[in-house]
Amino acid sequence: MSATLSHPSGSYPRRASASTGTGIGQRLWNALLLLGAARARPHLEQLARQHQSSNPEMARQLRQVAREGLI
């Protein structure tokens, strides 16, 4: 005699839809980008200070990237 499990309709655990998974993945990716930008900011500012006298244009670009997070 084989035992079968019967579940009432709708009692199975629901899996996240593909669009939900994509949304979660996108939010995670965005959070990682923000974290990376926050970690890079002090290093970019330090590089800008270091190169201010020798290459002011590069220093300006480094500050802009640090400020706007355009990495």
C-alpha positions as a Markdown table, in Angstrom:
| # | Residue | x | y | z |
|---|---|---|---|---|
| 1 | Met | 0.0 | 0.0 | 0.0 |
| 2 | Ser | 1.6 | 3.3 | -1.0 |
| 3 | Ala | 1.0 | 6.3 | 1.1 |
| 4 | Thr | 0.2 | 9.5 | -0.7 |
| 5 | Leu | 0.1 | 12.9 | 0.7 |
| 6 | Ser | -2.8 | 15.0 | -0.2 |
| 7 | His | -2.8 | 18.7 | 0.3 |
| 8 | Pro | -5.7 | 21.0 | 0.1 |
| 9 | Ser | -5.6 | 23.4 | -2.8 |
| 10 | Gly | -3.3 | 26.3 | -2.1 |
| 11 | Ser | -1.5 | 24.7 | 0.9 |
| 12 | Tyr | 1.8 | 24.3 | -0.8 |
| 13 | Pro | 4.4 | 26.8 | 0.1 |
| 14 | Arg | 4.5 | 29.5 | -2.5 |
| 15 | Arg | 7.7 | 30.1 | -4.4 |
| 16 | Ala | 8.7 | 33.6 | -5.2 |
| 17 | Ser | 7.9 | 34.6 | -8.8 |
| 18 | Ala | 10.7 | 35.3 | -11.2 |
| 19 | Ser | 9.8 | 39.0 | -11.1 |
| 20 | Thr | 10.1 | 39.0 | -7.3 |
| 21 | Gly | 13.5 | 37.3 | -7.5 |
| 22 | Thr | 14.6 | 39.9 | -10.0 |
| 23 | Gly | 13.4 | 42.7 | -7.8 |
| 24 | Ile | 15.2 | 41.3 | -4.8 |
| 25 | Gly | 18.4 | 40.8 | -6.9 |
| 26 | Gln | 18.2 | 44.3 | -8.2 |
| 27 | Arg | 17.8 | 45.8 | -4.8 |
| 28 | Leu | 20.7 | 43.7 | -3.5 |
| 29 | Trp | 22.9 | 44.9 | -6.4 |
| 30 | Asn | 22.0 | 48.5 | -5.8 |
| 31 | Ala | 22.8 | 48.2 | -2.1 |
| 32 | Leu | 26.2 | 46.7 | -2.9 |
| 33 | Leu | 26.9 | 49.5 | -5.4 |
| 34 | Leu | 26.1 | 52.0 | -2.6 |
| 35 | Leu | 28.3 | 50.2 | -0.2 |
| 36 | Gly | 31.2 | 50.1 | -2.6 |
| 37 | Ala | 30.8 | 53.8 | -3.4 |
| 38 | Ala | 30.8 | 54.6 | 0.3 |
| 39 | Arg | 33.9 | 52.6 | 0.8 |
| 40 | Ala | 35.7 | 54.1 | -2.2 |
| 41 | Arg | 34.9 | 57.8 | -1.3 |
| 42 | Pro | 37.6 | 58.4 | 1.3 |
| 43 | His | 40.2 | 56.8 | -1.0 |
| 44 | Leu | 39.2 | 58.9 | -3.9 |
| 45 | Glu | 39.4 | 62.0 | -1.8 |
| 46 | Gln | 42.8 | 61.1 | -0.5 |
| 47 | Leu | 44.0 | 60.6 | -4.1 |
| 48 | Ala | 42.6 | 64.0 | -5.0 |
| 49 | Arg | 44.5 | 65.6 | -2.2 |
| 50 | Gln | 47.7 | 63.8 | -3.2 |
| 51 | His | 47.5 | 64.9 | -6.8 |
| 52 | Gln | 46.1 | 68.4 | -6.3 |
| 53 | Ser | 49.4 | 70.1 | -7.0 |
| 54 | Ser | 50.7 | 67.8 | -9.7 |
| 55 | Asn | 47.5 | 67.2 | -11.7 |
| 56 | Pro | 44.7 | 69.5 | -10.7 |
| 57 | Glu | 42.3 | 68.3 | -13.4 |
| 58 | Met | 42.6 | 64.7 | -12.3 |
| 59 | Ala | 42.1 | 65.8 | -8.7 |
| 60 | Arg | 38.9 | 67.7 | -9.7 |
| 61 | Gln | 37.6 | 64.6 | -11.5 |
| 62 | Leu | 38.4 | 62.4 | -8.5 |
| 63 | Arg | 36.5 | 64.7 | -6.2 |
| 64 | Gln | 33.6 | 64.7 | -8.6 |
| 65 | Val | 33.5 | 60.9 | -8.7 |
| 66 | Ala | 33.7 | 60.8 | -4.9 |
| 67 | Arg | 30.9 | 63.3 | -4.5 |
| 68 | Glu | 28.6 | 61.9 | -7.1 |
| 69 | Gly | 29.4 | 58.2 | -6.8 |
| 70 | Leu | 30.0 | 57.7 | -10.5 |
| 71 | Ile | 32.3 | 54.8 | -10.2 |
